[in-house]
Amino acid sequence: MFLARLKVTLILVLSVGLLVLGISLRSLAAQDKSAAEKKPEELKSEAAAQAEKADEISVKTLPPVVVRTVPAAGDVSVDAAKMSEIRVTFSKDMTDGSWSWSQLSDETFPKVTGKIRYDKDRRTCILPVKLEPGKTYALWVNSEKFENFKDADGKPAVPYLLVFETKR
C-alpha cells in the first residue's frame, strides 16, 4: 500500500517537473526565435542605443560628487588648534560663488571666520572656520533643500554629509 502511494506521488512530481521544464524551454525558444527574426537594422539601432547610454555615463555628464575632504570624513582626532579651514574637493570644476554649506544643527556647525571661496583648481571649496576641541561637527555639502554647489554646467552636486570630531 505504501509503495503504491509512493509510486503515484513520484509519478505526479516527475510529471509536474517535466511540465515546468517544457514550459521553460518553450519560452526560451520563443525568445531566441524573436531575436533571430529581428532585422539587422533593428539590431544595429539597439546596439547604438546601448552605446549611447554608455556614453551618457561619464564624469562630464553626471553631477559633481565630493572626492576629498579636509578634514577627512569620519576623522575622530582633528586638531582644532591647527585646523583653520574645511576643504571639500569635487569631481568637476565648480561655478564660483556657488555653495551650500548647510547645518545639521546649530551645535554641530563650525564658527565661520572668513569668506568662503574656491581654490585656484576651481574644484576645492574652502570654508574658513574656528573649531573647538572635543566636539563633533556635522555639516552638509548641499542638502535636499539647498543645492547651490553647482558645476560649471549648472548641475547641483550630490548631497554629502561631512562628519568629524576634534580631539580634546
C-alpha positions in Angstrom: 0.0 0.0 0.0 2.8 2.4 1.0 4.8 1.6 -2.1 1.7 2.2 -4.4 1.2 5.7 -2.9 4.9 6.4 -3.2 4.8 5.5 -6.9 1.8 7.7 -7.6 3.4 10.6 -5.7 6.7 10.1 -7.6 4.9 10.0 -10.9 3.0 13.2 -10.1 6.2 15.0 -9.0 8.0 13.9 -12.1 5.1 15.0 -14.3 4.9 18.4 -12.8 8.7 18.8 -13.2 8.6 17.8 -16.8 5.7 20.2 -17.4 7.7 23.1 -15.9 10.8 22.2 -17.9 8.8 22.0 -21.1 7.3 25.5 -20.5 10.7 27.0 -19.7 12.3 25.5 -22.8 9.4 26.7 -25.0 9.7 30.2 -23.5 13.5 30.3 -24.2 13.0 29.0 -27.8 10.4 31.8 -28.4 12.9 34.4 -27.1 15.6 33.1 -29.4 13.3 33.0 -32.3 12.1 36.6 -31.8 15.8 37.7 -31.6 16.7 35.8 -34.7 13.7 37.3 -36.6 14.9 40.8 -35.9 16.2 42.7 -39.0 19.9 43.8 -39.0 18.7 47.4 -38.8 16.8 46.8 -35.6 19.8 45.1 -34.1 22.1 48.0 -35.1 19.7 50.6 -33.6 19.5 48.6 -30.4 23.3 48.4 -30.2 23.6 52.1 -31.0 21.1 52.9 -28.2 23.1 50.8 -25.7 26.3 52.5 -26.8 24.7 56.0 -26.4 23.6 55.1 -22.9 27.2 54.1 -22.1 28.4 57.4 -23.5 26.0 59.3 -21.2 27.6 57.8 -18.1 30.8 59.8 -17.6 32.3 62.3 -15.1 31.4 65.0 -17.6 27.7 64.1 -17.9 26.9 63.1 -14.3 26.6 65.6 -11.4 29.6 66.5 -9.3 30.5 64.4 -6.3 32.7 65.0 -3.3 36.0 63.2 -3.9 38.0 64.5 -0.9 37.6 66.4 2.3 40.0 68.0 4.8 39.5 67.0 7.5 38.6 63.5 6.3 35.1 62.4 6.8 35.0 60.2 9.9 38.2 61.5 11.4 38.0 61.4 15.2 41.3 63.1 16.0 41.2 66.5 14.3 43.5 69.1 16.0 41.2 72.1 16.5 44.2 74.4 17.1 45.8 73.5 13.7 42.6 73.2 11.6 41.6 76.7 10.4 39.6 75.7 7.3 37.5 72.9 5.9 38.2 71.9 2.3 35.9 70.0 0.1 37.1 68.9 -3.4 34.6 67.9 -6.1 35.0 65.7 -9.2 34.5 68.6 -11.6 35.1 72.3 -11.9 32.6 74.3 -9.9 30.7 77.6 -10.5 32.5 80.3 -8.5 30.3 81.8 -5.8 28.0 78.7 -5.7 28.0 76.8 -2.4 25.5 75.5 0.2 27.2 74.7 3.5 24.2 73.6 5.4 23.9 72.8 9.0 22.6 69.6 10.6 22.2 71.6 13.8 23.5 74.8 15.4 25.7 72.8 17.8 27.4 70.8 15.1 28.1 73.6 12.6 31.5 75.3 13.0 32.0 79.0 13.5 32.8 80.6 10.1 35.7 83.1 10.4 36.1 84.4 6.8 34.9 84.5 3.2 34.1 81.2 1.6 36.0 80.7 -1.7 37.2 78.3 -4.3 40.8 77.4 -4.6 42.7 78.0 -7.9 41.8 74.5 -9.0 38.1 75.5 -9.2 37.2 72.2 -7.6 38.1 72.8 -3.9 35.8 75.0 -1.8 37.4 76.4 1.3 35.4 77.3 4.4 37.4 79.3 7.0 36.5 78.1 10.5 37.3 78.2 14.2 36.9 74.7 15.7 36.6 73.8 19.3 38.4 70.8 21.0 36.3 67.8 22.0 33.4 68.5 19.7 31.6 66.6 16.9 31.0 68.6 13.7 28.4 67.6 11.0 27.7 69.8 8.0 26.0 69.2 4.7 27.7 70.0 1.4 24.4 70.6 -0.5 21.3 69.0 1.0 17.8 68.2 0.0 16.7 71.8 0.4 19.9 73.6 -0.7 21.7 72.7 -3.9 24.0 75.7 -4.6 27.2 73.7 -5.0 27.0 73.5 -8.8 29.4 72.5 -11.5 30.3 74.8 -14.5 27.3 73.5 -16.4 24.9 74.3 -13.5 24.3 70.7 -12.3 24.0 70.6 -8.5 26.4 68.4 -6.6 25.2 65.2 -4.9 24.5 66.0 -1.3 27.3 64.9 1.1 27.3 64.8 4.9 30.7 65.6 6.4 31.2 64.4 10.0 34.3 64.6 12.0 35.4 65.1 15.7 38.1 67.2 17.2 40.3 65.8 19.9 40.4 67.2 23.5 
